[in-house]
Amino acid sequence: MSLLSAVEAGVRTSRVVIEITPEVPIRDISVAVEAREALWHRGIRLAIDDFGGGQINLADAITLRPDIVKLDPSLVVGIARSAEKARFVGGLISGLARAAVVVGKGVEQEDDVATLRMIGVTHAQGFCLGVPAAIVECRPDVSKSGGWARGIGRGSI
């Protein structure tokens, strides 16, 4: 089923998130912005995957105005053991979190969860928080967020 067909069939667009992934390059940012605006007016949200390690740079992120920014695991893994990484990512988060929900991706250690929470990241995904599961197997608190991220601080997706 296409996105348009799903919307026409009555799918609540507020539950739909289009994710830009590194596997599909954006050739023309202005076309992406036009598409983002058309989707936004229908209640569909935009997420950037692997921010900081993928194809979207900071200028493109500002232009696209995503609703959700998923940090590349290279920025998250081991953050509790690297003061430099924590300071840098914390500074990045302070700006991003004003405009988007920020998700720490690839979280596998409890101390990384604590550090992410301390620097202002409110959502995370990774084996530390739970293994991937079919939607029907997800606990209610996880499936409320679509089954892909779990709140680790204040706020909710």
Order of alpha helices (4+ residues) and beta strands (2+ residues): alpha-beta-alpha-beta-alpha-beta-alpha-alpha-beta-alpha-beta-alpha-beta
